């Protein structure tokens, strides 16, 4: 399973541009996202089949 907490930190730090979350991992990602301090700046776009691509939007 992916370490979504580390992936979110890398996303905000600019070390990666996106996080790809397959449908079957959504609940694990969601929990890490809800616990992440800057979660409101992490924006997702859903794709056919349930996968979601998240990116960081600076305010």
C-alpha atoms as an extended CHARMM CRD file, in Angstrom:
* protein
*
        59  EXT
         1         1  UNK       CA              0.0000000000        0.0000000000        0.0000000000  PROA      1               0.0000000000
         2         2  UNK       CA              1.1680000000        3.5210000000       -0.7630000000  PROA      2               0.0000000000
         3         3  UNK       CA              2.2850000000        5.8350000000        2.0570000000  PROA      3               0.0000000000
         4         4  UNK       CA             -0.1490000000        8.6350000000        1.2640000000  PROA      4               0.0000000000
         5         5  UNK       CA              1.0450000000       10.8440000000        4.1330000000  PROA      5               0.0000000000
         6         6  UNK       CA              4.5350000000       10.9200000000        2.5950000000  PROA      6               0.0000000000
         7         7  UNK       CA              3.0470000000       11.4430000000       -0.8760000000  PROA      7               0.0000000000
         8         8  UNK       CA              1.0270000000       14.4460000000        0.3570000000  PROA      8               0.0000000000
         9         9  UNK       CA              4.1250000000       15.9490000000        1.9760000000  PROA      9               0.0000000000
        10        10  UNK       CA              6.0970000000       15.4720000000       -1.2680000000  PROA      10              0.0000000000
        11        11  UNK       CA              3.2600000000       17.0610000000       -3.2420000000  PROA      11              0.0000000000
        12        12  UNK       CA              3.2010000000       20.1930000000       -1.0680000000  PROA      12              0.0000000000
        13        13  UNK       CA              7.0190000000       20.3910000000       -1.0630000000  PROA      13              0.0000000000
        14        14  UNK       CA              7.0380000000       20.3470000000       -4.8690000000  PROA      14              0.0000000000
        15        15  UNK       CA              8.8810000000       17.0250000000       -5.0910000000  PROA      15              0.0000000000
        16        16  UNK       CA              6.0650000000       15.5520000000       -7.1740000000  PROA      16              0.0000000000
        17        17  UNK       CA              3.3210000000       17.1560000000       -9.2390000000  PROA      17              0.0000000000
        18        18  UNK       CA              0.4610000000       14.6790000000       -8.7850000000  PROA      18              0.0000000000
        19        19  UNK       CA             -0.7440000000       11.7200000000       -6.7460000000  PROA      19              0.0000000000
        20        20  UNK       CA             -2.5910000000        8.9650000000       -8.6050000000  PROA      20              0.0000000000
        21        21  UNK       CA             -5.0830000000        7.1410000000       -6.3660000000  PROA      21              0.0000000000
        22        22  UNK       CA             -6.7760000000        3.9990000000       -7.7010000000  PROA      22              0.0000000000
        23        23  UNK       CA            -10.3980000000        3.4600000000       -6.6850000000  PROA      23              0.0000000000
        24        24  UNK       CA             -9.5250000000        0.5890000000       -4.3350000000  PROA      24              0.0000000000
        25        25  UNK       CA             -7.1310000000        2.8380000000       -2.3280000000  PROA      25              0.0000000000
        26        26  UNK       CA             -9.4860000000        5.8050000000       -1.9980000000  PROA      26              0.0000000000
        27        27  UNK       CA            -10.4720000000        5.2270000000        1.6490000000  PROA      27              0.0000000000
        28        28  UNK       CA             -6.8150000000        4.9070000000        2.7360000000  PROA      28              0.0000000000
        29        29  UNK       CA             -5.9530000000        8.0920000000        0.8330000000  PROA      29              0.0000000000
        30        30  UNK       CA             -8.9850000000        9.9110000000        2.2380000000  PROA      30              0.0000000000
        31        31  UNK       CA             -7.9350000000        9.2410000000        5.8340000000  PROA      31              0.0000000000
        32        32  UNK       CA             -4.3940000000       10.5410000000        5.1660000000  PROA      32              0.0000000000
        33        33  UNK       CA             -5.8740000000       13.5470000000        3.3300000000  PROA      33              0.0000000000
        34        34  UNK       CA             -8.2670000000       14.4140000000        6.1910000000  PROA      34              0.0000000000
        35        35  UNK       CA             -5.3900000000       14.2450000000        8.7010000000  PROA      35              0.0000000000
        36        36  UNK       CA             -3.1440000000       16.4330000000        6.5170000000  PROA      36              0.0000000000
        37        37  UNK       CA             -2.9750000000       20.0970000000        7.6820000000  PROA      37              0.0000000000
        38        38  UNK       CA             -3.1610000000       21.5620000000        4.1490000000  PROA      38              0.0000000000
        39        39  UNK       CA             -5.8350000000       19.1860000000        2.8500000000  PROA      39              0.0000000000
        40        40  UNK       CA             -7.9970000000       22.0040000000        1.4890000000  PROA      40              0.0000000000
        41        41  UNK       CA             -5.2180000000       22.8470000000       -0.9920000000  PROA      41              0.0000000000
        42        42  UNK       CA             -5.0760000000       19.2790000000       -2.3520000000  PROA      42              0.0000000000
        43        43  UNK       CA             -7.5080000000       19.0990000000       -5.2800000000  PROA      43              0.0000000000
        44        44  UNK       CA             -8.5930000000       15.9540000000       -7.1150000000  PROA      44              0.0000000000
        45        45  UNK       CA            -10.0270000000       15.1290000000      -10.5230000000  PROA      45              0.0000000000
        46        46  UNK       CA            -11.9320000000       11.8590000000      -10.9290000000  PROA      46              0.0000000000
        47        47  UNK       CA            -11.4480000000        9.6140000000      -13.9480000000  PROA      47              0.0000000000
        48        48  UNK       CA            -13.5580000000        6.9090000000      -15.4910000000  PROA      48              0.0000000000
        49        49  UNK       CA            -13.2010000000        3.7210000000      -13.4770000000  PROA      49              0.0000000000
        50        50  UNK       CA            -12.8440000000        5.5220000000      -10.1510000000  PROA      50              0.0000000000
        51        51  UNK       CA             -9.1890000000        6.5810000000      -10.2070000000  PROA      51              0.0000000000
        52        52  UNK       CA             -8.4420000000       10.1040000000       -8.9830000000  PROA      52              0.0000000000
        53        53  UNK       CA             -5.5090000000       12.4080000000       -9.7430000000  PROA      53              0.0000000000
        54        54  UNK       CA             -4.6790000000       14.9280000000       -7.0130000000  PROA      54              0.0000000000
        55        55  UNK       CA             -2.5340000000       18.0620000000       -7.2960000000  PROA      55              0.0000000000
        56        56  UNK       CA             -1.5460000000       20.8980000000       -4.9730000000  PROA      56              0.0000000000
        57        57  UNK       CA             -3.0310000000       24.3630000000       -5.4720000000  PROA      57              0.0000000000
        58        58  UNK       CA             -1.2020000000       27.1230000000       -3.6530000000  PROA      58              0.0000000000
        59        59  UNK       CA             -3.4370000000       29.9140000000       -2.4120000000  PROA      59              0.0000000000
